[in-house]
Amino acid sequence: MNKRRIEDFKKAIISVFAERHNAVMNYKQVAYILGLTGAEEKRLLQQTLSDLQANGTIVEVTRGKFRMDTRTSFLTGIIDKQSVAKKTFLIPDDGGAPVFIAERSLNTAMNRDSVRVHLYPLRKGKQLEGEVIEVLKRAQDTFVGIIEVHPNFAFVNIDKKIMPQDVFVAIDDIGGAKNGQKVLVKIVSWNATDRNPTGKVVDVLGEVGENNTEMHAILAEFGLPYRYPTEVEEAANRIPDAIDAAEISKRMDMRDVTTFTIDPRDAKDFDDALSIRQLSEQEFEVGVHIADVTHYVREGDIIDQEAERRATSVYLVDRTVPMLPERLCNNLCSLRPNEDKLCFSVVFRMNVEAEVLDYKITRTVIHSDRRFTYEEAQERIETAQGDLSAEMLQLDALAKKLRARRFAAGAIAFDRVEVRFNIDEKGKPLSVYFKEPKDSNNLVEEFMLLANRTVATHIGKHKKGEKSSPKTFVYRVHDQPNPDKLSNFSTFIKRFGYRLKTTGKSSDISSAINALLDQVQGKKEQNLIETLAVRSMAKAVYSTDNIGHYGLAFDYYTHFTSPIRRYPDMMVHRLLERYLSGGKSVEKELYEERCEHSSEMEQLASNAERASIKYKQVEFMSDKLGMVFDGIISGVTEWGIYVELNENKCEGMISVRDLDNDFYIFDDKNYCIVGRRTNRKFQLGDEITVRVAKANLAKKQLDFVLA
């Protein structure tokens, strides 16, 4: 038996004792539990029991009878495979220090699995180490890979960073897949003594390289749905089109007020509209109207269950994977022009300084007069020409005052340039362009922020004279930056000649960050510094515990304005309806679980979006092999340097193996690699000229070499 099999054998024996930690067993009982029948296996069992006794894992209670040593420590926790450091740790459930787990000691455990670990005795000067003895719960049991079909069996080859072993599939379980196709395989068994997991093909994604195959594969890699269940679509199709007159009579009728939507040119789901009318020379009524999704989707029904599971729409380069069925998101709930639509609205009375004098949160019926693209709205702001230009200009003037006040209060201006692709009908990227927010984008953003903030404050802020505590609500929260991350970021940007204040009041720090972001505008290092600034910040999440929103400088904030594409907004609409009609507070624990799920799904959707961009970047560069580009070093690791091209923001890597003039050492403190002999340095932020060497679509990876 080889060394690997012996290690697996030992782990299996430890698991037997760990699961029955008070039981006393002889070698025959252990052999029976493990199903050992061969003479060689039994001899190995006796030897392993002696070894485990010698190292203190088990104790011999009476001659030939053993039990787990009660002094042996075990922990449960989550496996964390750190891709950058290439190390694996257990993050204990009890909040203790991370425990190092060597690759050989993972015992089939994978990233984010819940496991039980046997701790090794702590050695002086060494980090705490252990080995997995039981996988309690798999974080993921389906994987995307390429199938290799043989006459009597098949293997699915998965990215080795995700799954180190190929998955064995019986020929009857390949689901009609053909050799070389991309498939989705489900792990059905994987014991500690198995060399390979056994799986079953649950879906054939298609031919490698085809656009639909690759986009579906990206979604499946992150556990995101890529098809809509037929029964959910059928349920949506049964919802009637007509708006009942009795329903309209219960609502504030705003159909005679000038109203319009502003959205991207390719949008179909218009979930917000703006209305404006002048009340006097100094006052305006501004309505923020949001699609009343929860009028059509009842809590707990089949559509709601699917929406809660998905939690968000997913936006890939070439498609939207909607949270709601198309009939709802693009038809019934979409605030299309020249149609009566049901909304949940915040209607503000404002003065010319954009100060809110009064507001009303209420259900409404509206009639949009016009659908604007952002470009059309921008044209009216810049030229003051065209239909509804006076209304657009008035809203823009108010929005600019709201925005100025927000930044004066300490909000951070993370208006990053977005990379977009022009693609053909087959999904092939033809060109790259950069999307920058303009006044029309800011106009919509400011009124959505105002509505979200108003709703959160209305429910969350304790009012004078109230004795009861605030009701359970769904907040969008953003914690203050981690001081260590901010300090490291401040140290790094000094090499570009920038300085950043990292101590003092929150508003002072945010003002310093804004000043820095203004300084880097138009500079070659802009994208790099903006990216690192974002990484130094905490992530915004959903929670029932309100800690405010640091990035926006709001004490109260929620998501109310996009219920077509975000489940938390649907929760907020339902809670608003309940509390506005005098209902009691809901169960906090239930809503906190929903918040956590929504935050997790939002992160997965974001990861999938980035993966689709990366795939299209590699596809875009695949016909540019041998071409030379200028770029900037955007990342440094022990295995290579990442370079972002100035011309199109595509990122690739130069492997240290291709820097063959020296042996390079990784200096993580100074974000660089340094040649041992030449002392040549490649540092984060350095300008560099590269040649495109390889475009690997399967790995979504661009390889560069020094030009």
Backbone hydrogen bonds, N-H to C=O, Kabsch-Sander energy under -0.5 kcal/mol:
donor,donor_aa,acceptor,acceptor_aa,energy
6,I,2,N,-2.2
7,E,3,K,-2.3
8,D,4,R,-2.3
9,F,5,R,-2.4
10,K,6,I,-2.5
11,K,7,E,-2.3
12,A,8,D,-2.1
13,I,9,F,-1.8
14,I,10,K,-2.4
15,S,11,K,-2.3
16,V,12,A,-1.6
17,F,13,I,-1.8
18,A,14,I,-3.0
19,E,15,S,-2.5
20,R,16,V,-0.7
21,H,18,A,-0.9
23,A,20,R,-2.2
25,M,23,A,-0.5
25,M,66,F,-3.1
27,Y,64,G,-0.5
30,V,26,N,-1.9
31,A,27,Y,-2.4
32,Y,28,K,-2.1
33,I,29,Q,-2.2
34,L,30,V,-2.2
35,G,31,A,-0.7
35,G,32,Y,-0.6
36,L,31,A,-2.8
42,K,38,G,-1.9
43,R,39,A,-2.3
44,L,40,E,-2.3
45,L,41,E,-2.2
46,Q,42,K,-2.2
47,Q,43,R,-2.1
48,T,44,L,-2.7
49,L,45,L,-2.6
50,S,46,Q,-1.7
51,D,47,Q,-2.1
52,L,48,T,-2.8
53,Q,49,L,-1.9
54,A,50,S,-2.3
55,N,51,D,-2.0
56,G,53,Q,-1.0
57,T,52,L,-2.0
58,I,52,L,-1.3
59,V,67,R,-2.7
61,V,59,V,-0.8
61,V,65,K,-1.8
62,T,65,K,-0.8
65,K,62,T,-2.8
66,F,25,M,-3.1
67,R,59,V,-1.8
69,D,57,T,-2.3
72,T,69,D,-2.1
75,L,117,V,-2.2
77,G,115,V,-1.9
78,I,91,I,-2.1
79,I,113,D,-2.5
80,D,89,F,-3.0
81,K,79,I,-0.5
82,Q,80,D,-0.8
82,Q,87,K,-3.0
83,S,81,K,-0.9
86,K,82,Q,-1.7
87,K,82,Q,-1.1
89,F,80,D,-2.0
90,L,99,V,-2.7
91,I,78,I,-3.0
91,I,89,F,-0.5
93,D,76,T,-2.8
95,G,92,P,-1.4
99,V,90,L,-1.9
100,F,128,L,-2.6
101,I,88,T,-2.6
102,A,130,G,-0.5
105,S,102,A,-1.6
106,L,103,E,-1.5
109,A,106,L,-1.9
112,R,79,I,-2.9
113,D,110,M,-2.2
114,S,137,K,-2.8
115,V,77,G,-2.6
115,V,113,D,-0.5
116,R,134,E,-2.8
117,V,75,L,-3.5
118,H,131,E,-3.0
119,L,73,S,-2.3
119,L,117,V,-0.6
120,Y,129,E,-2.7
126,K,123,R,-2.2
130,G,100,F,-2.0
131,E,118,H,-2.2
132,V,105,S,-2.7
133,I,116,R,-2.7
134,E,116,R,-1.4
136,L,114,S,-2.0
136,L,134,E,-0.8
137,K,114,S,-2.1
143,F,185,V,-2.5
145,G,183,V,-2.1
146,I,157,N,-2.2
147,I,181,Q,-2.4
148,E,155,F,-3.3
149,V,147,I,-0.6
150,H,153,F,-2.8
154,A,169,V,-2.2
155,F,148,E,-2.1
156,V,167,V,-2.3
157,N,146,I,-2.8
157,N,155,F,-0.6
158,I,156,V,-0.6
162,I,159,D,-1.8
163,M,159,D,-2.5
167,V,156,V,-2.2
168,F,166,D,-0.6
168,F,197,P,-2.7
169,V,154,A,-3.0
170,A,199,G,-0.5
171,I,152,N,-0.9
173,D,170,A,-2.3
174,I,171,I,-0.9
177,A,174,I,-1.6
180,G,147,I,-3.1
181,Q,178,K,-2.1
182,K,206,G,-2.9
183,V,145,G,-2.8
184,L,203,D,-3.0
185,V,143,F,-2.9
185,V,183,V,-0.6
186,K,200,K,-2.9
187,I,141,D,-3.0
188,V,198,T,-2.8
189,S,198,T,-1.7
194,D,191,N,-1.8
198,T,189,S,-3.0
199,G,168,F,-3.1
200,K,186,K,-2.1
201,V,173,D,-2.4
202,V,184,L,-2.9
203,D,184,L,-1.3
205,L,182,K,-1.7
205,L,203,D,-0.7
206,G,182,K,-1.5
208,V,180,G,-0.5
210,E,207,E,-1.7
214,E,210,E,-2.5
215,M,211,N,-2.5
216,H,212,N,-2.6
217,A,213,T,-2.3
218,I,214,E,-2.0
219,L,215,M,-2.0
220,A,216,H,-2.7
221,E,217,A,-2.5
222,F,218,I,-1.1
222,F,219,L,-0.5
223,G,220,A,-1.7
224,L,219,L,-3.0
232,V,229,P,-0.7
233,E,229,P,-2.0
234,E,230,T,-2.5
235,A,231,E,-1.5
236,A,232,V,-2.0
237,N,233,E,-2.2
238,R,234,E,-0.9
238,R,235,A,-0.5
239,I,236,A,-1.4
244,D,242,A,-0.6
248,I,244,D,-1.8
249,S,245,A,-1.9
250,K,246,A,-0.6
250,K,247,E,-0.9
251,R,248,I,-1.6
252,M,363,R,-2.2
253,D,251,R,-0.6
254,M,252,M,-0.8
254,M,365,V,-2.6
257,V,254,M,-1.4
260,F,274,L,-2.4
261,T,370,R,-2.0
263,D,372,F,-2.2
267,A,264,P,-1.7
270,F,268,K,-1.0
271,D,269,D,-1.1
273,A,289,H,-2.3
274,L,260,F,-2.7
275,S,287,G,-2.0
276,I,258,T,-1.7
277,R,285,E,-1.8
279,L,283,E,-2.0
280,S,283,E,-1.8
284,F,350,M,-2.9
285,E,277,R,-3.0
286,V,284,F,-0.6
286,V,348,F,-2.3
287,G,275,S,-2.0
288,V,346,V,-2.5
289,H,273,A,-2.8
289,H,287,G,-0.7
290,I,288,V,-0.5
290,I,344,F,-2.0
291,A,271,D,-1.9
292,D,342,L,-2.1
293,V,291,A,-1.9
295,H,292,D,-1.2
296,Y,292,D,-0.6
296,Y,293,V,-1.3
297,V,293,V,-2.2
298,R,296,Y,-0.7
301,D,298,R,-2.3
305,Q,301,D,-2.6
306,E,302,I,-1.6
307,A,303,I,-2.3
308,E,304,D,-2.8
309,R,305,Q,-2.0
310,R,306,E,-2.3
311,A,307,A,-3.3
313,S,565,R,-2.1
314,V,321,V,-2.5
316,L,314,V,-0.7
316,L,319,R,-2.0
321,V,314,V,-3.2
328,L,325,P,-1.1
329,C,325,P,-2.4
330,N,326,E,-2.5
332,L,327,R,-2.7
333,C,328,L,-2.4
334,S,328,L,-0.6
335,L,270,F,-3.2
336,R,334,S,-2.5
338,N,368,S,-3.3
339,E,336,R,-0.8
341,K,366,I,-2.4
343,C,364,T,-2.6
344,F,290,I,-2.9
345,S,343,C,-0.5
345,S,362,T,-3.2
346,V,288,V,-2.1
347,V,345,S,-0.5
347,V,360,K,-2.9
348,F,286,V,-3.3
348,F,346,V,-0.6
349,R,358,D,-3.0
350,M,284,F,-2.9
350,M,348,F,-0.6
351,N,355,E,-1.7
352,V,282,Q,-1.0
354,A,351,N,-2.1
357,L,349,R,-3.2
357,L,355,E,-0.6
358,D,349,R,-1.4
360,K,347,V,-1.8
362,T,345,S,-2.4
362,T,360,K,-0.6
364,T,343,C,-2.6
365,V,252,M,-1.8
366,I,341,K,-2.7
368,S,339,E,-0.7
369,D,259,T,-3.2
370,R,259,T,-0.8
372,F,261,T,-3.0
372,F,370,R,-0.6
374,Y,263,D,-1.1
377,A,373,T,-2.4
378,Q,374,Y,-2.5
379,E,375,E,-2.0
380,R,376,E,-1.5
381,I,377,A,-1.9
382,E,378,Q,-2.4
383,T,379,E,-2.4
384,A,380,R,-2.1
389,S,386,G,-1.5
392,M,388,L,-2.2
393,L,389,S,-2.7
394,Q,390,A,-2.0
395,L,391,E,-2.4
396,D,392,M,-2.3
397,A,393,L,-2.3
398,L,394,Q,-2.1
399,A,395,L,-2.7
400,K,396,D,-2.3
401,K,397,A,-1.3
402,L,398,L,-2.2
403,R,399,A,-2.6
404,A,400,K,-2.2
405,R,401,K,-2.1
406,R,402,L,-2.0
407,F,403,R,-2.2
408,A,404,A,-2.0
409,A,405,R,-1.4
410,G,407,F,-1.1
411,A,406,R,-1.9
412,I,551,G,-3.2
414,F,412,I,-1.4
415,D,413,A,-1.4
416,R,414,F,-1.2
418,E,435,K,-2.4
420,R,433,Y,-3.1
422,N,431,S,-2.4
423,I,421,F,-0.6
424,D,428,K,-2.2
427,G,424,D,-2.0
430,L,422,N,-3.7
431,S,422,N,-1.3
433,Y,420,R,-2.7
435,K,418,E,-3.1
436,E,434,F,-0.6
442,N,438,K,-2.4
443,L,439,D,-2.7
444,V,440,S,-1.7
445,E,441,N,-2.5
446,E,442,N,-2.7
447,F,443,L,-1.5
448,M,444,V,-2.1
449,L,445,E,-2.8
450,L,446,E,-2.2
451,A,447,F,-2.0
452,N,448,M,-2.6
453,R,449,L,-2.8
454,T,450,L,-2.4
455,V,451,A,-2.4
456,A,452,N,-2.1
457,T,453,R,-2.5
458,H,454,T,-2.6
459,I,455,V,-1.7
460,G,456,A,-3.0
461,K,457,T,-2.1
466,E,463,K,-2.2
471,K,459,I,-0.5
475,Y,473,F,-0.7
475,Y,543,S,-2.9
476,R,557,Y,-2.2
477,V,475,Y,-0.7
477,V,541,V,-2.8
478,H,548,G,-2.2
482,N,536,S,-0.7
486,L,482,N,-2.5
487,S,483,P,-2.4
488,N,484,D,-2.5
489,F,485,K,-2.4
490,S,486,L,-2.4
491,T,487,S,-2.2
492,F,488,N,-2.2
493,I,489,F,-2.2
494,K,490,S,-0.7
494,K,491,T,-0.7
495,R,492,F,-1.5
496,F,493,I,-1.4
497,G,494,K,-1.5
498,Y,493,I,-2.0
509,I,505,K,-2.0
510,S,506,S,-2.6
511,S,507,S,-2.0
512,A,508,D,-1.8
513,I,509,I,-2.2
514,N,510,S,-2.4
515,A,511,S,-2.2
516,L,512,A,-2.1
517,L,513,I,-2.5
518,D,514,N,-2.1
519,Q,515,A,-2.0
520,V,516,L,-1.8
521,Q,518,D,-0.9
523,K,520,V,-2.3
526,Q,523,K,-1.8
529,I,525,E,-2.7
530,E,526,Q,-2.8
531,T,527,N,-2.3
532,L,528,L,-2.5
533,A,529,I,-2.3
534,V,530,E,-2.1
535,R,531,T,-2.0
536,S,532,L,-1.3
537,M,534,V,-1.3
538,A,479,D,-0.5
541,V,477,V,-2.3
543,S,475,Y,-2.2
546,N,544,T,-0.7
547,I,545,D,-0.6
549,H,554,F,-3.1
550,Y,478,H,-2.4
550,Y,548,G,-0.6
553,A,549,H,-1.1
553,A,550,Y,-0.6
554,F,549,H,-1.8
560,F,558,T,-0.6
565,R,562,S,-0.9
566,R,562,S,-1.4
567,Y,311,A,-2.6
570,M,566,R,-0.9
571,M,567,Y,-2.2
572,V,568,P,-2.4
573,H,569,D,-2.3
574,R,570,M,-2.1
575,L,571,M,-2.5
576,L,572,V,-2.7
577,E,573,H,-2.3
578,R,574,R,-2.2
579,Y,575,L,-2.8
580,L,576,L,-3.0
581,S,577,E,-1.1
582,G,579,Y,-1.6
583,G,578,R,-2.9
591,Y,587,E,-1.6
592,E,588,K,-2.4
593,E,589,E,-2.1
594,R,590,L,-1.8
595,C,591,Y,-2.2
596,E,592,E,-2.6
597,H,593,E,-2.3
598,S,594,R,-2.4
599,S,595,C,-2.4
600,E,596,E,-2.3
601,M,597,H,-2.6
602,E,598,S,-2.2
603,Q,599,S,-1.9
604,L,600,E,-2.2
605,A,601,M,-2.6
606,S,602,E,-2.1
607,N,603,Q,-2.3
608,A,604,L,-2.5
609,E,605,A,-2.3
610,R,606,S,-2.3
611,A,607,N,-2.3
612,S,608,A,-2.3
613,I,609,E,-2.0
614,K,610,R,-2.6
615,Y,611,A,-2.4
616,K,612,S,-2.2
617,Q,613,I,-2.3
618,V,614,K,-2.3
619,E,615,Y,-2.6
620,F,616,K,-2.7
621,M,617,Q,-1.9
622,S,618,V,-0.8
622,S,619,E,-0.7
623,D,620,F,-0.5
624,K,621,M,-2.1
626,G,692,V,-3.3
627,M,624,K,-2.0
629,F,690,V,-2.6
631,G,688,I,-2.9
632,I,644,E,-2.2
633,I,686,D,-2.7
634,S,632,I,-0.5
634,S,642,Y,-2.1
635,G,642,Y,-1.4
637,T,640,G,-2.7
640,G,637,T,-0.7
641,I,654,I,-2.3
642,Y,635,G,-3.0
643,V,652,G,-3.0
644,E,632,I,-2.8
645,L,643,V,-0.5
645,L,650,C,-2.8
646,N,630,D,-2.3
647,E,630,D,-0.5
649,K,645,L,-2.0
652,G,643,V,-2.3
653,M,702,L,-2.6
654,I,641,I,-3.0
655,S,653,M,-0.6
656,V,639,W,-2.0
658,D,655,S,-1.4
659,L,656,V,-1.0
660,D,658,D,-1.1
662,D,659,L,-1.1
664,Y,662,D,-0.6
665,I,674,V,-2.7
667,D,672,C,-3.4
668,D,666,F,-0.7
671,Y,668,D,-0.6
672,C,667,D,-2.0
673,I,682,F,-1.9
674,V,665,I,-2.5
675,G,680,R,-2.9
676,R,663,F,-3.1
679,N,675,G,-1.4
682,F,673,I,-2.4
683,Q,681,K,-0.5
684,L,671,Y,-2.7
685,G,633,I,-2.9
686,D,683,Q,-2.5
688,I,631,G,-2.2
690,V,629,F,-2.7
691,R,705,V,-2.9
692,V,627,M,-2.3
693,A,691,R,-0.5
693,A,703,D,-2.7
694,K,703,D,-1.8
696,N,701,Q,-3.0
697,L,695,A,-0.9
700,K,696,N,-0.6
700,K,697,L,-0.6
701,Q,696,N,-2.6
703,D,694,K,-3.0
704,F,653,M,-2.7
704,F,702,L,-0.5
705,V,691,R,-2.0
707,A,689,T,-2.2
